[in-house]
Amino acid sequence: MKNNETNIVVGVTGGIAAYKSPDLVRRLQEQGFVVRVVMTAGAENFITATTLQAVSGHPVNNDLFDNEAEAAMGHIELAKWADIILIAPATANCLSKIAHGLADDLLTSLILASSAQLMLAPAMNQQMWKNKAIISNAESLKQRGILLFGPDAGEQACGDVGLGRMREPSQLVEALVQWQQSASASDESEVSGILDGVKLLLTAGPTVEAIDPVRYLSNHSSGKMGYAIAEAALTAGAEVTLVSGPVSLTAPPAATMVAVKSAKEMLLAVQQHLAQSDVFIGCAAVADYAPSQVARQKIKKNADSMQIELTRNPDIIAWVGSQKERPYIVGFAAESENLEAYAKKKLQDKNLDLICANDISDTSIGFNSDNNAISIFNASGRQKQIKSMPKAKIAEVIIKEIAKNLN
Ligand code: C5P
């Protein structure tokens, strides 16, 4: 998708940051995007339709019941025309309306009627951004694959200091261009058939390590990334065996599913299925340690403190990497610092062919989220960066990378 083929609806809502919207429109056009502006009634308190019309070069739509505007390009037509809808600034009210699927004006109706990628640049008072309702609404938007850019920290128009400033237009355009580049790197039609006949073994989800019949040690892995890879591999024509720790997801029916709990069980399942595999992907968040002894009976809480001795779990992917006849191996590395250095070290130490590293210090992606952003390194150190996008899309990029390297 080239910029000059990409249609963007810029939605402007009623916040003081609306004064930055003409600059945003201009910068988007400079990048070759085709821009139409929709503004809410609230936005008109901060900026005029005439200004945005002059900058965008098109009439500005602002009323659901404006017959003239509807005749020129009706809101359903506009909804279908848009590849991207970017709301900047997005007020607390607008963000919450979208989170709940309300459609009481042109902009929110357009959003419901559109399949375009929705992006929001929230801007509001810092206390509003901290409000529990807003936190939960923003979280629900992210879970649905809607991208939130910002807000940023700093001094606010009201004099407060904190998180709530709209991200600068130049940075918004940069984020959008990056998103677009990664989105075009992945196209499902390109995945279809690229792993025809390939046998792929995959671990996913967490492992749980029993302490006694009731308690266990585990981690926050949701399994979403691994299951998305299983889906993408099936679309690519692979025969998929999915060895999964306990998750609340449904395995793709076409995959052979092996449910396990502990790391030791996971290793056993991998050992049983490895011989027939061309590709092994270790996506599971395997617990590094397990209790040395599992108490047969529920441990009573008599003492003020207790100690649990832990023993290192087997490293499943490293075991696969150590085999003489080994498949093509893909690992994951979740790091909170020194992403590149740690990921490359894991690639080498565990004898992998490819490693997908993600930055877990960014809480908007990764564990339990529907989106992820990763850097892929191969054995010769080459890097491919994939910006935040739905895990299903990331999975397609990984599958494409595997197919390219297998060939
Ligand atoms: O936990 P760590 O960062 O070392 O994980 C890196 C890679 O190794 C991941 O692909 C993970 O699935 C795999 N791994 C494994 N067995 C372990 C620990 C990690 O297969 N015990």
Boltz pocket constraint, residues with backbone or C-beta under 6 A from the ligand:
constraints:
  - pocket:
      binder: B
      contacts: [[A, 203], [A, 263], [A, 282], [A, 283], [A, 284], [A, 285], [A, 286], [A, 287], [A, 288], [A, 313], [A, 314], [A, 315], [A, 316], [A, 317], [A, 318], [A, 330], [A, 331], [A, 332], [A, 333], [A, 334], [A, 346]]
      max_distance: 6.0
